[in-house]
């Protein structure tokens, strides 16, 4: 299948696939007689794997390291697991930051009239004094 068909099947753009190839997340894709990339099921599965890891928040740099271990290093399971654990820590930190923001906004909503509005009025008064 060509890159347009692969792109549609996987749900990533053709330019993303080319980028993954350029930065060696996927190996060079075989080409047919007229030079068009020809994707097989193995390559489709690999790009889907990369897409899932990106959706899990893994950076390109971390993913390149993970893929390198997967492709090139024998007995790299411990290093792969460590990379995955690091990713979990990163995502948990992001989750905590998001939860903090949600809690803050809910507080502002729940205390709009007795806190938020009062704070806004105090800020406006300070601005008037400044000018």
Buried (B, 14 or more C-beta within 10 A) or exposed (E): BEBEEBBEEBEBEBEBBBBBBEEEBBEEBEEEEEEEBBBEEEBBEBBBBBBEBBEEEBEEEBBBBBBBBBEEEEEBEEBBEEBBEEBEEBEEEEEEEEEEEEEEEEEEEEEEEEEBEEEEEEEEEEEEEEE
